[in-house]
Amino acid sequence: MKKVVFIFVAILGFTLANAQDGQFKGGLTVGLPMGDVKDSYSLNVGLDIAYTWAITDKFNAGVGLGFTNFSGKKEEFDLGVGPGTVEVKNLDAAFVPVYGTAQYSFTENIFAGADLGYALGTAPEGNDGGFLFQPKVGYQTTKFEVYTGYKGISVDGSTFSSLNLGFNYKF
């Protein structure tokens, strides 16, 4: 994991040193878990920072780094013995996404984009992470973006996925 983060930081540093028309953006996402994890997790919250540069007037590309957490739900299990049940809280699942990002502006304010990369698993123990994909569409101004997206992290036979609402501040 340390090697991947080091490589990402080195690439980001090289990019920043050589970029002319670049822009930082940082933000927050909040989402509802879906699919394979909707019964075990109640909320997805994430933080991201990215650096993008203009490829054309309407197309930007760059690199990003973040943190995303799926909050575990409490579940009741019937032991099959007597009238009692046992309540167990699922452990939170946390990831550090390292990704490439691209965004196309259809108009001055409307855009579509995608993030692709790898989400390093940080919790619970044994979470190795997996392939990250996040298509999104949104509204932008010169100072901020508001978007909706579908975040998916493919992890050993299942997918941590959520439908998200996000906000990025551009600086």
KAMO-V250949 format. One record per pair of residues at least 6 apart in sequence whose ideal C-beta (glycine too) atoms are under 8 Angstrom apart, sorted by sequence separation. I is the first residue (numbers start at 1). J is the second residue. D is the distance in whole Angstrom. If there is no record, write none. Layout:
i->I j->J d->D
i->I j->J d->D
This chain:
i->16 j->22 d->7
i->32 j->38 d->8
i->54 j->60 d->6
i->55 j->61 d->5
i->79 j->85 d->7
i->105 j->111 d->5
i->106 j->112 d->7
i->121 j->127 d->3
i->139 j->145 d->7
i->140 j->146 d->8
i->153 j->159 d->7
i->15 j->22 d->7
i->33 j->40 d->8
i->53 j->60 d->7
i->78 j->85 d->5
i->79 j->86 d->6
i->104 j->111 d->6
i->121 j->128 d->5
i->138 j->145 d->5
i->139 j->146 d->5
i->152 j->159 d->5
i->153 j->160 d->4
i->33 j->41 d->4
i->52 j->60 d->4
i->53 j->61 d->7
i->77 j->85 d->6
i->103 j->111 d->5
i->104 j->112 d->6
i->121 j->129 d->4
i->138 j->146 d->6
i->139 j->147 d->7
i->152 j->160 d->7
i->153 j->161 d->7
i->33 j->42 d->7
i->52 j->61 d->6
i->53 j->62 d->6
i->76 j->85 d->5
i->77 j->86 d->5
i->103 j->112 d->7
i->104 j->113 d->7
i->120 j->129 d->4
i->121 j->130 d->8
i->138 j->147 d->3
i->152 j->161 d->4
i->33 j->43 d->7
i->52 j->62 d->3
i->76 j->86 d->7
i->77 j->87 d->8
i->103 j->113 d->4
i->119 j->129 d->5
i->137 j->147 d->6
i->138 j->148 d->7
i->151 j->161 d->6
i->32 j->43 d->7
i->33 j->44 d->6
i->51 j->62 d->5
i->76 j->87 d->5
i->77 j->88 d->6
i->102 j->113 d->6
i->118 j->129 d->6
i->119 j->130 d->6
i->136 j->147 d->5
i->137 j->148 d->6
i->138 j->149 d->8
i->150 j->161 d->7
i->151 j->162 d->5
i->31 j->43 d->7
i->32 j->44 d->7
i->50 j->62 d->6
i->51 j->63 d->6
i->75 j->87 d->7
i->76 j->88 d->8
i->101 j->113 d->7
i->102 j->114 d->6
i->118 j->130 d->7
i->119 j->131 d->8
i->136 j->148 d->7
i->137 j->149 d->7
i->150 j->162 d->8
i->30 j->43 d->7
i->31 j->44 d->4
i->50 j->63 d->7
i->51 j->64 d->8
i->74 j->87 d->6
i->75 j->88 d->6
i->101 j->114 d->7
i->118 j->131 d->6
i->119 j->132 d->4
i->136 j->149 d->3
i->150 j->163 d->6
i->151 j->164 d->5
i->30 j->44 d->7
i->31 j->45 d->8
i->50 j->64 d->3
i->74 j->88 d->7
i->75 j->89 d->8
i->101 j->115 d->5
i->117 j->131 d->8
i->118 j->132 d->6
i->135 j->149 d->6
i->136 j->150 d->8
i->149 j->163 d->8
i->150 j->164 d->7
i->29 j->44 d->7
i->30 j->45 d->6
i->31 j->46 d->8
i->49 j->64 d->7
i->50 j->65 d->8
i->74 j->89 d->5
i->75 j->90 d->7
i->100 j->115 d->7
i->117 j->132 d->5
i->134 j->149 d->5
i->135 j->150 d->6
i->148 j->163 d->7
i->149 j->164 d->5
i->29 j->45 d->7
i->30 j->46 d->8
i->48 j->64 d->6
i->49 j->65 d->6
i->73 j->89 d->7
i->74 j->90 d->8
i->99 j->115 d->5
i->100 j->116 d->6
i->116 j->132 d->7
i->134 j->150 d->7
i->148 j->164 d->7
i->28 j->45 d->8
i->29 j->46 d->4
i->48 j->65 d->7
i->49 j->66 d->7
i->72 j->89 d->6
i->73 j->90 d->6
i->99 j->116 d->6
i->100 j->117 d->6
i->115 j->132 d->7
i->116 j->133 d->6
i->134 j->151 d->5
i->148 j->165 d->6
i->149 j->166 d->6
i->28 j->46 d->7
i->29 j->47 d->8
i->48 j->66 d->4
i->72 j->90 d->3
i->97 j->115 d->7
i->99 j->117 d->3
i->115 j->133 d->7
i->116 j->134 d->8
i->133 j->151 d->8
i->134 j->152 d->7
i->147 j->165 d->8
i->148 j->166 d->7
i->28 j->47 d->6
i->29 j->48 d->7
i->47 j->66 d->6
i->48 j->67 d->8
i->72 j->91 d->5
i->98 j->117 d->5
i->99 j->118 d->7
i->114 j->133 d->7
i->115 j->134 d->4
i->132 j->151 d->8
i->133 j->152 d->5
i->146 j->165 d->8
i->147 j->166 d->5
i->27 j->47 d->7
i->28 j->48 d->8
i->46 j->66 d->6
i->47 j->67 d->5
i->72 j->92 d->5
i->97 j->117 d->6
i->98 j->118 d->6
i->114 j->134 d->7
i->132 j->152 d->7
i->146 j->166 d->7
i->147 j->167 d->8
i->26 j->47 d->8
i->27 j->48 d->6
i->46 j->67 d->6
i->47 j->68 d->8
i->71 j->92 d->6
i->72 j->93 d->7
i->97 j->118 d->7
i->98 j->119 d->8
i->114 j->135 d->5
i->115 j->136 d->8
i->132 j->153 d->5
i->133 j->154 d->8
i->145 j->166 d->8
i->146 j->167 d->6
i->147 j->168 d->8
i->26 j->48 d->7
i->46 j->68 d->4
i->70 j->92 d->6
i->97 j->119 d->4
i->98 j->120 d->7
i->113 j->135 d->8
i->114 j->136 d->7
i->131 j->153 d->7
i->145 j->167 d->7
i->26 j->49 d->4
i->45 j->68 d->7
i->46 j->69 d->7
i->69 j->92 d->6
i->70 j->93 d->4
i->96 j->119 d->7
i->97 j->120 d->8
i->112 j->135 d->8
i->113 j->136 d->5
i->130 j->153 d->5
i->131 j->154 d->5
i->144 j->167 d->7
i->145 j->168 d->4
i->25 j->49 d->7
i->26 j->50 d->8
i->44 j->68 d->6
i->45 j->69 d->5
i->69 j->93 d->7
i->70 j->94 d->8
i->95 j->119 d->4
i->96 j->120 d->4
i->112 j->136 d->7
i->113 j->137 d->8
i->129 j->153 d->7
i->130 j->154 d->4
i->144 j->168 d->6
i->24 j->49 d->7
i->25 j->50 d->5
i->44 j->69 d->7
i->69 j->94 d->5
i->95 j->120 d->6
i->112 j->137 d->5
i->113 j->138 d->8
i->130 j->155 d->4
i->144 j->169 d->5
i->145 j->170 d->7
i->24 j->50 d->7
i->44 j->70 d->5
i->45 j->71 d->7
i->68 j->94 d->7
i->69 j->95 d->8
i->95 j->121 d->6
i->96 j->122 d->6
i->111 j->137 d->7
i->112 j->138 d->8
i->129 j->155 d->7
i->130 j->156 d->7
i->143 j->169 d->7
i->144 j->170 d->6
i->24 j->51 d->5
i->25 j->52 d->7
i->43 j->70 d->7
i->44 j->71 d->8
i->67 j->94 d->7
i->68 j->95 d->5
i->94 j->121 d->8
i->95 j->122 d->6
i->110 j->137 d->8
i->111 j->138 d->6
i->128 j->155 d->7
i->143 j->170 d->6
i->23 j->51 d->7
i->43 j->71 d->5
i->67 j->95 d->7
i->93 j->121 d->8
i->94 j->122 d->5
i->110 j->138 d->8
i->111 j->139 d->8
i->127 j->155 d->7
i->128 j->156 d->7
i->136 j->164 d->8
i->138 j->166 d->7
i->142 j->170 d->7
i->22 j->51 d->6
i->23 j->52 d->6
i->41 j->70 d->4
i->42 j->71 d->5
i->67 j->96 d->6
i->68 j->97 d->6
i->94 j->123 d->4
i->110 j->139 d->6
i->111 j->140 d->6
i->22 j->52 d->7
i->23 j->53 d->7
i->41 j->71 d->6
i->42 j->72 d->7
i->66 j->96 d->7
i->67 j->97 d->8
i->93 j->123 d->6
i->109 j->139 d->6
i->110 j->140 d->8
i->130 j->160 d->8
i->134 j->164 d->8
i->136 j->166 d->7
i->22 j->53 d->4
i->41 j->72 d->6
i->42 j->73 d->5
i->65 j->96 d->7
i->66 j->97 d->5
i->92 j->123 d->6
i->93 j->124 d->7
i->109 j->140 d->6
i->19 j->51 d->8
i->21 j->53 d->5
i->40 j->72 d->7
i->41 j->73 d->6
i->65 j->97 d->7
i->91 j->123 d->7
i->92 j->124 d->7
i->95 j->127 d->8
i->109 j->141 d->7
i->20 j->53 d->8
i->21 j->54 d->5
i->37 j->70 d->6
i->40 j->73 d->6
i->64 j->97 d->7
i->65 j->98 d->6
i->66 j->99 d->8
i->91 j->124 d->4
i->94 j->127 d->8
i->96 j->129 d->8
i->99 j->132 d->6
i->19 j->53 d->5
i->39 j->73 d->7
i->64 j->98 d->8
i->65 j->99 d->8
i->93 j->127 d->6
i->95 j->129 d->6
i->111 j->145 d->7
i->113 j->147 d->8
i->119 j->153 d->5
i->121 j->155 d->7
i->16 j->51 d->6
i->40 j->75 d->7
i->64 j->99 d->5
i->97 j->132 d->5
i->99 j->134 d->8
i->105 j->140 d->7
i->15 j->51 d->6
i->39 j->75 d->8
i->63 j->99 d->7
i->64 j->100 d->8
i->111 j->147 d->8
i->23 j->60 d->8
i->33 j->70 d->6
i->63 j->100 d->6
i->64 j->101 d->5
i->95 j->132 d->8
i->15 j->53 d->7
i->62 j->100 d->7
i->63 j->101 d->7
i->12 j->51 d->6
i->29 j->68 d->7
i->61 j->100 d->7
i->62 j->101 d->5
i->22 j->62 d->7
i->61 j->101 d->7
i->62 j->102 d->8
i->61 j->102 d->5
i->60 j->102 d->7
i->61 j->103 d->8
i->59 j->102 d->7
i->60 j->103 d->5
i->59 j->103 d->7
i->59 j->104 d->5
i->60 j->105 d->8
i->58 j->104 d->6
i->59 j->105 d->8
i->15 j->62 d->8
i->58 j->105 d->5
i->15 j->63 d->7
i->58 j->106 d->8
i->41 j->90 d->7
i->48 j->97 d->7
i->52 j->101 d->6
i->40 j->90 d->5
i->12 j->63 d->6
i->46 j->97 d->8
i->50 j->101 d->5
i->52 j->103 d->7
i->64 j->115 d->6
i->68 j->119 d->7
i->11 j->63 d->6
i->41 j->93 d->7
i->12 j->65 d->8
i->64 j->117 d->8
i->8 j->63 d->7
i->37 j->93 d->8
i->97 j->153 d->8
i->8 j->65 d->6
i->95 j->153 d->6
i->5 j->65 d->8
i->95 j->160 d->7
i->93 j->160 d->6
i->68 j->151 d->7
i->68 j->153 d->8
i->8 j->98 d->5
i->70 j->160 d->6
i->5 j->96 d->7
i->70 j->162 d->7
i->5 j->98 d->7
i->4 j->98 d->6
i->1 j->96 d->8
i->46 j->151 d->8
i->44 j->151 d->7
i->4 j->118 d->7
i->5 j->120 d->8
i->4 j->120 d->6
i->34 j->150 d->8
i->44 j->160 d->8
i->27 j->145 d->7
i->44 j->162 d->4
i->46 j->164 d->8
i->50 j->168 d->8
i->1 j->120 d->5
i->41 j->160 d->8
i->25 j->145 d->7
i->29 j->149 d->7
i->31 j->151 d->6
i->44 j->164 d->7
i->48 j->168 d->8
i->37 j->158 d->7
i->29 j->151 d->7
i->36 j->158 d->4
i->37 j->159 d->8
i->36 j->159 d->5
i->37 j->160 d->5
i->35 j->159 d->6
i->36 j->160 d->7
i->37 j->161 d->7
i->36 j->161 d->7
i->35 j->161 d->5
i->33 j->160 d->7
i->34 j->161 d->5
i->33 j->161 d->7
i->34 j->162 d->6
i->33 j->162 d->5
i->34 j->163 d->6
i->32 j->162 d->6
i->31 j->162 d->3
i->32 j->163 d->5
i->31 j->163 d->6
i->31 j->164 d->3
i->30 j->164 d->7
i->31 j->165 d->7
i->29 j->164 d->5
i->30 j->165 d->6
i->29 j->165 d->7
i->30 j->166 d->8
i->29 j->166 d->4
i->28 j->166 d->7
i->29 j->167 d->8
i->27 j->166 d->6
i->28 j->167 d->6
i->27 j->167 d->5
i->27 j->168 d->3
i->26 j->168 d->7
i->27 j->169 d->6
i->25 j->168 d->4
i->26 j->169 d->6
i->25 j->169 d->7
i->25 j->170 d->5
i->26 j->171 d->7
i->24 j->170 d->7
i->25 j->171 d->7
i->23 j->170 d->6
i->24 j->171 d->5
i->23 j->171 d->8
